[in-house]
Amino acid sequence: MEYEEAKAKIVEALTKKLKSKSKFYFNDLSKILELKPREAKKIVNKLVEEGVLEYWSSGSTTMYGMPGTGKQASAEHED
């Protein structure tokens, strides 16, 4: 799968699901891409580097989301 095709697939799928949830496990993204975890990880990491996705961690769990979405998005930049 080409990177641009994977990027479009992830953005489209996450945008559709934004009304119900804003953070996704890596396994969710891997299923969207229909790739093995190692291949999906390379693409997801590149999306994070480019700012298309962002990491979110609760301390024990790492999830991914689109920047500026979710309940905490407005509070994250407050000082």
C-alpha positions in Angstrom: 0.0 0.0 0.0 1.3 3.4 -1.0 1.9 5.9 1.8 -0.5 8.5 0.3 -3.2 5.9 -0.1 -2.8 4.8 3.5 -2.9 8.4 4.7 -6.2 9.0 2.9 -7.7 5.8 4.2 -6.8 6.6 7.9 -8.0 10.3 7.7 -11.2 9.2 6.0 -11.9 6.5 8.6 -11.1 8.6 11.6 -13.1 11.6 10.4 -16.2 9.3 10.0 -15.8 8.0 13.6 -15.0 11.4 15.2 -18.6 11.8 16.4 -18.4 8.7 18.6 -14.7 8.6 19.5 -11.6 10.6 19.1 -8.8 8.3 20.2 -7.9 5.0 18.7 -5.7 2.0 19.6 -2.9 1.0 17.3 -4.8 -2.2 16.5 -7.8 -0.1 15.3 -5.5 1.7 12.8 -3.9 -1.5 11.7 -7.3 -3.0 10.9 -8.3 0.2 8.9 -5.1 -0.2 6.9 -5.5 -4.0 6.5 -1.8 -4.4 7.1 0.4 -6.5 9.4 1.4 -4.6 12.6 5.0 -4.0 11.5 4.0 -2.4 8.2 1.2 -0.4 9.8 3.5 0.9 12.5 5.9 2.5 9.9 2.9 4.3 8.3 1.4 5.4 11.6 4.7 6.7 12.9 5.2 8.7 9.7 1.7 10.2 10.1 2.6 11.2 13.6 5.8 12.8 12.4 3.9 14.8 9.8 1.3 15.9 12.3 -1.6 14.1 10.6 -2.0 12.0 13.8 -0.9 12.6 17.4 0.0 10.4 20.3 -2.2 10.4 23.4 -1.1 8.6 26.5 -2.9 7.9 29.8 0.3 6.7 31.3 -0.4 3.0 30.7 -2.0 3.1 27.3 -1.0 4.9 24.1 -3.6 5.9 21.6 -3.7 7.9 18.5 -6.0 10.7 17.3 -6.3 13.6 15.0 -4.8 16.8 16.4 -7.3 19.1 18.0 -10.0 16.6 18.6 -11.4 15.0 21.7 -12.5 16.2 25.1 -9.0 17.2 26.3 -8.0 19.1 23.1 -9.1 22.5 24.5 -7.5 22.0 27.9 -4.2 20.7 26.6 -2.9 24.1 25.6 -3.9 26.0 28.7 -1.2 27.2 31.1 
